[in-house]
Amino acid sequence: MSSSENNPENSTAARTVFLLAHTGRPAAIRSAELVVRGLLRSGLGVRVLRAEAADLPLPAEAEIVEEATPECLDACELLIVLGGDGTLLRGAELARASGVPMLGVNLGRVGFLAEAERDDLDKVVDRVVTRAYEVEERMTLDVVVHNNGDVVHQDWALNEAAVQKVSPERMLEVVLEIDGRPVTGFGCDGIVCATPTGSTAYAFSAGGPVVWPEVEALLMVPISAHALFAKPLVTSPTSVLAVEVQPHTPHGVLWCDGRRTVELPSGARVEVRRGAVPVRLARLHHASFTDRLVAKFALPVSGWRGAPH
């Protein structure tokens, strides 16, 4: 983790921020407008996609770009994303490809990837202007699909790579492997391979453990498995996880972060390992992950007294 705090008097020269927003809702449009105007008023440049700019009452100083490509973030110091989990994952794709840190503002429901909420917009602008934020790296996954010994697809994920069944009336028969050794096989609805960041996403819904983001580990979580031993597994970050779709089973499908998908023919093999390229997240708070967990899930903690002084 590297600190980015500097003297605010020297912090606005030739600085540009890229803004990505879910403009399908009036609340998101209002939030984006507040952030853009606040940054421009403080002397920072703001870059926005043309498709989103059409929905925003932007000042003339805002810079408009045509397409969401990594090159769009050239010379940008930060990527601010306003939206729910889907928009934040879309922003993560740009953040990973460009190396620019992402600062998420949650306009959806849970938003574990977000660093701020809608009510924090003034604070977000102030922290960005004064560079009062820190940057941390989050582990990703590299995903490779083999078929008949050939590599047929390569992908990545920040949260999870999920192997799932397609046919609702039949289970997906799989064999799980860790570090080149078979672990178990069963019929199931699918398998989720996740990062600690993704432990509060799909893997959590499938019954996986919550893993603190500073823990370096990989997760393998079965979905509705028909087996006596079908527990979530937590492995070393250097492990290689593999899911083999059995030849006699219907084909499956691979989803990466719920955004990118590819069909898995019978007999396909999916290998998952720690990603070579992390996603960089901008952090405004030093609050513990425990507090974030309690707040996001509204966990009951009344009656807690804490350790004696």
Long-range contacts (C-beta under 8 A, 24 or more apart in sequence): 1-134, 1-135, 1-136, 1-137, 2-134, 2-135, 3-134, 4-131, 4-133, 4-134, 4-135, 4-282, 5-130, 5-131, 5-132, 5-133, 5-134, 6-130, 6-131, 8-129, 8-130, 8-131, 11-129, 11-130, 11-131, 12-42, 12-43, 12-44, 12-129, 14-45, 15-43, 15-44, 15-45, 15-77, 16-44, 16-45, 16-46, 16-47, 16-63, 16-75, 16-76, 16-77, 17-44, 17-45, 17-46, 17-47, 17-76, 17-77, 17-78, 17-79, 17-80, 17-128, 18-46, 18-47, 18-48, 18-72, 18-73, 18-76, 18-78, 18-79, 18-80, 18-94, 18-100, 19-46, 19-47, 19-48, 19-52, 19-80, 19-82, 20-49, 20-52, 20-68, 20-79, 20-80, 20-81, 20-82, 20-83, 20-87, 20-90, 20-91, 20-94, 21-48, 21-52, 21-56, 21-81, 21-82, 21-83, 21-87, 22-82, 22-83, 22-84, 22-86, 22-87, 22-107, 23-52, 23-55, 23-56, 25-107, 27-107, 27-118, 28-82, 28-83, 28-107, 29-55, 29-56, 31-82, 31-105, 31-107, 31-118, 31-121, 32-56, 32-82, 33-57, 33-58, 34-121, 34-122, 34-125, 35-80, 35-82, 35-105, 35-121, 35-124, 35-125, 36-62, 38-121, 38-122, 38-125, 38-129, 39-125, 39-128, 39-129, 42-125, 42-129, 43-129, 44-128, 44-129, 47-72, 47-73, 47-76, 68-94, 70-94, 70-97, 70-98, 71-98, 73-98, 73-100, 74-98, 76-100, 78-102, 78-103, 78-128, 78-282, 79-103, 80-105, 80-124, 80-128, 81-105, 82-107, 83-107, 83-108, 84-108, 84-109, 84-111, 85-109, 85-110, 85-111, 85-112, 85-113, 85-201, 86-258, 86-259, 88-113, 88-114, 89-113, 89-158, 89-159, 89-257, 89-258, 89-259, 90-259, 92-158, 92-257, 92-279, 93-259, 95-279, 95-280, 95-281, 96-140, 96-156, 96-158, 96-277, 96-278, 96-279, 99-280, 100-280, 101-135, 101-280, 101-281, 101-282, 102-279, 102-280, 102-281, 102-282, 103-128, 103-133, 103-281, 103-282, 103-284, 104-281, 110-200, 110-296, 110-297, 111-296, 112-197, 112-200, 112-201, 112-292, 112-296, 113-158, 113-197, 113-281, 115-281, 115-282, 115-283, 115-284, 115-285, 116-284, 120-284, 123-284, 124-284, 127-284, 132-284, 133-282, 133-283, 133-284, 134-282, 134-283, 135-280, 135-281, 135-282, 135-283, 136-280, 136-281, 136-283, 137-278, 137-279, 137-280, 137-281, 138-195, 138-197, 138-213, 138-278, 138-279, 138-280, 138-281, 139-195, 139-196, 139-197, 139-216, 139-237, 139-274, 139-275, 139-278, 140-195, 140-274, 140-275, 140-277, 140-278, 140-279, 141-193, 141-194, 141-195, 141-218, 141-256, 141-272, 141-273, 141-274, 141-275, 142-272, 142-273, 142-274, 142-275, 142-276, 143-193, 143-254, 143-256, 143-270, 143-271, 143-272, 144-270, 144-271, 145-254, 145-262, 145-264, 145-268, 145-269, 145-270, 145-271, 146-268, 146-269, 146-270, 146-271, 147-265, 147-267, 147-268, 147-269, 148-267, 152-268, 153-254, 153-262, 155-254, 155-256, 155-260, 155-262, 156-256, 156-275, 156-277, 157-195, 157-198, 157-256, 157-257, 157-275, 158-195, 158-197, 158-198, 158-257, 158-279, 159-194, 159-195, 159-197, 159-198, 159-201, 159-202, 159-203, 159-257, 159-258, 160-192, 160-193, 160-194, 160-195, 160-198, 160-201, 160-202, 160-203, 160-256, 160-257, 161-192, 161-193, 161-194, 161-254, 161-255, 161-256, 161-270, 161-272, 162-190, 162-191, 162-192, 162-193, 162-202, 162-223, 162-254, 162-255, 162-256, 162-258, 163-190, 163-191, 163-193, 163-243, 163-245, 163-252, 163-253, 163-254, 163-264, 163-270, 164-189, 164-190, 164-223, 164-252, 164-253, 164-254, 164-255, 165-189, 165-190, 165-250, 165-252, 165-253, 166-250, 166-251, 166-252, 166-253, 166-263, 167-250, 170-249, 170-250, 171-226, 171-249, 172-245, 172-249, 172-250, 172-252, 173-245, 173-246, 173-248, 173-249, 174-243, 174-244, 174-245, 174-246, 174-249, 175-243, 175-244, 175-246, 176-220, 176-233, 176-241, 176-242, 176-243, 176-244, 177-241, 177-242, 177-243, 177-244, 178-220, 178-233, 178-235, 178-239, 178-240, 178-241, 178-242, 179-235, 179-239, 179-240, 180-240, 183-233, 184-227, 184-229, 184-230, 185-246, 186-222, 186-225, 186-226, 186-227, 186-230, 187-225, 187-226, 187-227, 187-249, 188-222, 188-223, 188-224, 188-225, 188-226, 188-227, 188-230, 189-223, 189-224, 189-225, 190-222, 190-223, 190-224, 190-252, 191-220, 191-221, 191-222, 191-223, 191-243, 192-219, 192-220, 192-221, 192-222, 192-223, 193-218, 193-219, 193-220, 193-221, 193-241, 193-243, 193-270, 193-272, 194-218, 194-219, 194-220, 194-221, 195-219, 200-293, 200-296, 202-258, 203-232, 206-232, 207-232, 208-232, 209-234, 210-293, 212-289, 213-289, 214-289, 218-272, 218-273, 218-274, 237-274, 238-274, 239-273, 240-271, 240-272, 240-273, 241-271, 241-272, 241-273, 242-269, 242-270, 242-271, 242-272, 243-269, 243-270, 243-272, 244-268, 244-269, 244-270, 245-269, 245-270
